[in-house]
Amino acid sequence: MPLSHNVQRVQPSVTMQISAKAAQMKRDGIDVIALSAGEPDFDTPQNIKDAGIRAIEEGFTKYTTPGSGIIELKEAICRKFDRDNGLVYNTDEVIVNSGAKHSLFLAVAALINPGDEVIIPTPYWVTYIEQPRLVGGEPVIVETRVENGLKLTPDEFRQAITPRTRMLFLCSPSNPSGSVYAREELESLAAVAVEHGIYVLSDEIYEKLVYDGVEHHSIAACSPEAKALSIVVNGVSKAYSMTGWRIGYTGASEEIIAGMNKVQSQEISHPSSISQKAAVEALEGPQESVEVMRQAFDERRRYMVERLNAIEGIECTLPKGAFYAYPDVTAYYGRRAGDRVLADSVALCEYLLTEGKVACVPGAGFGTHQHMRISYATSMELIEAAMDRVEAALGALK
Ligand SMILES: Cc1ncc(COP(=O)(O)O)c(C=O)c1O
């Protein structure tokens, strides 16, 4: 086998596999509704696009310095952390990366040694368990409980700690469950991290998408000690519908940021100059479009969850953040489609795709086998049609 051991340990993304299959079915002329991807359906706001166009027209199309991000954007990021999260970083404590996924990887690459353990609570975003493997680290999966809103408790965190534990991955608001950690919950997790000197990689990419008056908090803001151990990852992809621009950013101690920059500089030099200019406009320009999108997601969220709960056997809690419903679908495991028995979330999603023509992602990919993930980041019209199809397909099972 010519590939490295680390690469051999990495699994391809389930989400991308399903999306690719749905895309292939579409190319074959099949009318599939894809609710599998994690991408807002809105266009990038015009003022942000204009900033990108201006950057091109003004010739801002060359290598940029410093490689850790143009000063204008780093200053905008510092202001954003201060304004939204109560976190004071200087420009040496932030770095601009090519998407939040890249930020997460650089943090892992900068801090994880072979054999180090990384605690990852379920349900986890698929990428979390693969990135530590790429550098020889060991993902340690910790099951959370439905009674606790699928959130990690301090006891569960503490029990998973060994002498080799180096980092905790935390995602709030969560992809896939939509759970949002309250400030007190973060404070008690931060206390455990500080007691044991464990880094917390806090993925806050869905920060702007919270509902029902729930507030987003960053674990880094819990105490100065927690801030010193936190690597706060955020980006413009979800809040500003800029997935293709590939801009993520990180706030952490100067030492960690310097480590991440070392890797970034040898890997990609720096993120796109044009996208960096657009990201300045996203963070500093008018913010109305964020609220318009959030309200649309909110309406779709309530509709989708209501429709799901109206289907016999399905249980879906109303997610407080992000743009996914994460229903418990175990009532359908063991049911038959012709002579096929649908044993688990993978078989059920396969059935919904081939027979119902709706692409959802099996919970197995996120480490909780009883669920499936359905994105509501698509038009109300498509969501209505998709819910009709899911209801009919599930109703046809024996
Ligand atoms: C939890 C989470 N973190 C990070 C990302 C990646 O964001 P970006 O597109 O900025 O790399 C995603 C995208 O799906 C996500 O769901």
The ligand as an ORCA input file, in Angstrom:
! r2SCAN-3c Opt
* xyz 0 1
  C     -19.115     22.179     12.709
  C     -18.423     22.697     11.511
  N     -17.206     23.224     11.643
  C     -16.538     23.691     10.585
  C     -17.081     23.645      9.318
  C     -16.251     24.093      8.156
  O     -16.406     25.402      7.821
  P     -15.608     26.003      6.590
  O     -16.482     25.832      5.391
  O     -15.367     27.441      6.938
  O     -14.342     25.247      6.447
  C     -18.338     23.100      9.126
  C     -18.917     22.997      7.769
  O     -19.794     22.203      7.485
  C     -19.037     22.619     10.256
  O     -20.264     22.090     10.131
*
